[in-house]
Amino acid sequence: MELKGIIPALLTPLTKEQKINEPVLRQLTSHLIESGVHGIFALGTNGEFHLFTKEEKLKIAQVIIDEVKGRIPVIIGTGGNSTEEVIELSKQMEDLGANALSVITPYFVTPTQEEVIVHFQRITEETSLPVLLYNIPSKTGMSLEPHTVAKLADVPNIVGIKDSSGSFENIKNYIHVTKDKDFSVFAGTDSLILKTLGAGGVGAVAATANMVPDIVVSIYTSWLKGFNNEAEEAQKKLQPLRDTFQYGTLPSALKKAVELYGIPVGPPKLPVSELSGEGLEKVKEMVAGYKKQNAL
C-alpha cells in the first residue's frame, strides 16, 4: 500500500474512567474513512501513545485494524526510548496486521545522530513493514538532521518521514536530500500541508482531520487537480481550529473540539486534564464558527 495523501493523526477515544472506548474508536475510524482520508496514523502524539501500556497499545491497534478491514493503510506508532522495546512492539504490531510503522526518535535521552541511525537500522532489521520516521523536536528534545534522513532513506524499508518541527525550511531540506531516493516526506504541521505538497512532499499526517476531515482532504484533492485557489482556501480554513490548540495541554483542545463536533472521544489521558474555563469557551466559539459555515 502506497503511503500518500491525508492521513489523520488519530485521537484515542477514552471513557470517563480512562479506559479505551472501543465503540467510539470504531466510530471515529469509520467516519474518517467515509470522509475520504488516505490512511490512518494511530498512536502518535495526538493519540497519546506515551501514556498507554503495551497491552493498551495492542488493543487500540487491534480495534483499528479490524475496523479498517484493509480499505486504507494503517500506520501504527511503535516508538519508544529503548531500541529493544521498539523492536518488540513493532513485531507485535506486524503480527496484528499493521500496514506500516511510525517510529518517533527517542525522547528524554538525547542520542547523537550516529546513535539514532543505529537505533532505526536495528529496528528495521527486525520487521518487514515499511517504517515512517517521525521528527518532533519540541516533544523529544532532538531533531533528525537532513544528512541523517538522507542516510536512513537508503535503508530499504524506511519509506518516509513525518516532520512536525513546524519548520518549512526543514521539510524542504528533507525533500531536497531525498529527491533521488524512493522516500516520501509528510507534513506533520497542519499549517504547512499545501506548502509541503508544492515543494514535493506527498501529503500530511494531520491532527485537524479528526474534526474537519473533509476540509483537510480537499487541500490534497484540490492541489492534485491543479485547483490552487481552492486548495489555498481549504488550507486557510484550518487556522481557527489550530489556533485553539494553545488553550490546553495537547491534545485536550482537539479532543474537546471533536467531542463538541459530535464524536464523543472523551477526556485526555491523565495527567492531562479536560479543557475548562476560558479555553473551553474559545473552543466552543470555534466549533460554532465552523458549524455556521456548514464546514462540519
Secondary structure, DSSP 8 states (H G I E B T S, - for coil): ----EEEEB----B-TTS-B-HHHHHHHHHHHHHTT-S-EEESSTTTTGGGS-HHHHHHHHHHHHHHHTTSS-EEEE---SSHHHHHHHHHHHHHHT-SEEEEE---SS---HHHHHHHHHHHHHT--S-EEEEE-HHHHS----HHHHHHHTTSTTEEEEEE-SS-HHHHHHHHHHTTTSS-EEEE-SGGGHHHHHHHT--EEEEGGGGT-HHHHHHHHHHHHHT-HHHHHHHHHHTHHHHHGGGGSSTTHHHHHHHHHHT-------TTS----HHHHHHHHHHHHHHHHTT--
